[in-house]
């Protein structure tokens, strides 16, 4: 089925409800919010209920669809029998919460990523006020729409980010997965936040938290699936001098990261400024890949001697580009063992290199 029949817009991080409200206004349609029991109860696989919904809506708009996994059967009927177009937003891990109640809806939907605002979008909209202070703003407060575009004071931004951490990042995810320890989840993310740009050892992380390695591994995979963390594995070849069993873990939003470590100082005052910049570039490369559905894989590469390449991009034809991420000008480490292109991304050239 094409997108015109059934589109499931998954909640990657932010903006889904705002998008749905805009569609409702333009289409003059109502929104069924599955936070409300009376809205959920309308979507049962019963002809009288579904016939009424089909007649009342040219396009069916649903928010928080993960709160009623059993409704997926009704959605399937609305698509197959009534030929309705549906746009539903909700958790990217609907199947996790739904378990056996979730009808797979195979070939009836297309996923759309709702990520924080990208630098490319800011440039496209020619927001000069943001562009003038873009590096600093994104590295300190991140790119959630309500933070970046909300005309808020610094204190208001910090308070909102702390609320996002405690609600969506911790509470909502803990509830979806029935995790036993929300305190452990937050402590784990805080420790990872202090290690951005460095390899994360699951065993060392588990020991520091007095937790089981498998528990730590499970929590991390959940944060990756829910677009909190970006994993960067090491690139492996048959050449023995390449080493690393650990991954690097970056954050999809640096405002969230800074809220976890409780540091919102200016970049120039911070000892982690280089790591912030590296994380920011990884975020933008990841958004480019997701938004454009690019068939690319990302890695870092490190030798036994300690030299490393910050980012290795591999396409589906096994062509490679090695990226050095520097705050200012630097040299390219010519250590990658396969034929490749190389480039350096700095604060001065990153817009031209990534978006022009």
Buried (B, 14 or more C-beta within 10 A) or exposed (E): BEEEBBBBBBBBBBBBBEBBEEBBEEBEBEBBBBEEEEBBEBBBBEEEBBEEBBEEBEEBBBBBBBBBBBBBBBBBBBBBEBEBBBBBBBBBBBBBBBEEEBBEBEEBBBEBBBBBBBBBBBBEEEBEEBBEEBBEBBBBBBBBBBBBEEEBEEEEBBEBBBEBBBEBBBBBBBEBBEBEBBEBBBBBBBBBBBBBBEBBBBEBBBEEBEBEBEBBEEBBEBBBBBBBBBBBBBBEEEEEEBBBEBBBBBBBBBBBBBBBBEBBEEBEEBEBBBBBBBBBBBBBBBBBBBBEEEEBBBBBBBBEEEEBBBBBBBEEEEEBBBBBBBBEEEEBBEBBBBEBEBEBBBBEBBBEBBBE
